[in-house]
Amino acid sequence: MFSRLAIVIAAILLTHASPIRAAEVAPDATNSREVTLAEAIALALRSSPDLAAAARELNIAHAEIERANYISQFNPYLDSFGDYRIRAGTSNSQDWRAGLAQELEIFGQPAARRKASQLGYERTRLEVENQARLLSAAVKYTFYGALRVRQQVELLSEVNDLDRRLLEAAGSRLEAGEIGQIEANLARVRYGQGKWGLILGRQRYRLERSSLGRLLGGAAGAEPTPSGAIEPGKEMANLVKLLDLAMHKRPDLKAAEVEVARLGAESELNRKLAMPNPTVGVFGGHELNAERFVGLSIGIPLPFFNRRQAEATALAGRTVQARERLRATELNVEREVRDALSNYRTAQAVLEVNNHEVVAPASESLQLLEAAFQAGKMDLLSLSVAERQAVEARMGYIDAWYGLVSAQVALELAAGGSR
């Protein structure tokens, strides 16, 4: 009898559960609007201050390219001197001299500097792209999370309506002497528990919408309402294809590869900077009131003390470090794809069990159970326990759908993430 009650209650609660659609729950925040998942992702990429702040790194990286493209890294310098000679027996002499000199890079430093700066810009661009990928995934998780909580709130609202009707029926039966005060109190307690559960559910839904609004940078209001359904996508590819896709698409992995190349370019630049650049100049002057002269000058520094040894050591260490980080990133990508695919297949199995073992057996309606109670064919305690089991089963069904779509988002993220 008891197991039959649970199945009967589950009938109406579960047969209305596929697919999980967005239920209407009045939003609390003003100046907020409905958004679809595609709109939410587009708004986040356009309006998120966190992504905008990360993108400013591109301006900094571009400044390095500008600096590398200077005509010269060294400004010409002008030097001059003069003196006044007092000479006995003849006229005094005013002597002066002026010169202009320029240091020249002749060992390929400009080309090496441009290469290093361009690789630095590419690394920064990939890091920003990775931030956008992570932001898109966060929006998906939060969007689907809000849909899940909203569906749970709708379920709690339905159950609260049922509990209210049962409370009214219990009051009528108490007055008629058909039940005792304990059963009537049980109906009131059950109704109160459902009511505060509904209040807490609405608060959770508001918090989910608030998190979504934060991710969107306030572009759709402080608490936008998600519009759509929790719909899992098609079957994902096998592990080999997903790993290959991740290795070619993940921007964080590409950024790690570019960083190794950038440090190699920096090391080459450092070797070239250690070579002595000549300084070439011209000068002219006036001596002894009657003599004027011009000439050329050339200077070469002697690399006795500073041969950029410390810079070379630091760059060698950073290069090894970057290679280790690249290897760590590759291992992380492999693990994330493997684990995400396993979680996705597990979530599929869980949903299938819910469909066959929970939803399919439910074939009768809740109205029949309610009518049976009002007709006095069952006691309120049995009805309450069966109702609780049915609610938990329906909540599990909602969680199973969310588990599948969240596992799909995680798998997309591990494989590179599509925006």
Secondary structure, DSSP 8 states (H G I E B T S, - for coil): -HHHHHHHHHHHHHHT-SS-B-------STT--EE-HHHHHHHHHHH-HHHHHHHTHHHHHHHHHHHHTSS-SS--EEEEEEEEE--TTS--EEEEEEEEEEE---SSHHHHHHHHHHHHHHHHHHHHHHHHHHHHHHHHHHHHHHHHHHHHHHHHHHHHHHHHHHHHHHHHHHHTTSS-HHHHHHHHHHHHHHHHHHHHHHHHHHHHHHHHHHHTTTTT-SS-EE-SB----S----HHHHHHHHHHH-HHHHHHHHHHHHHHHHHHHHHHHTS---EEEEEEEEETTTEEEEEEEEE----SS-SSHHHHHHHHHHHHHHHHHHHHHHHHHHHHHHHHHHHHHHHHHHHHHIIIIIITT--S-HHHHHHHHHTTSS-HHHHHHHHHHHHHHHHHHHHHHHHHHHHHHHHHHHTT---
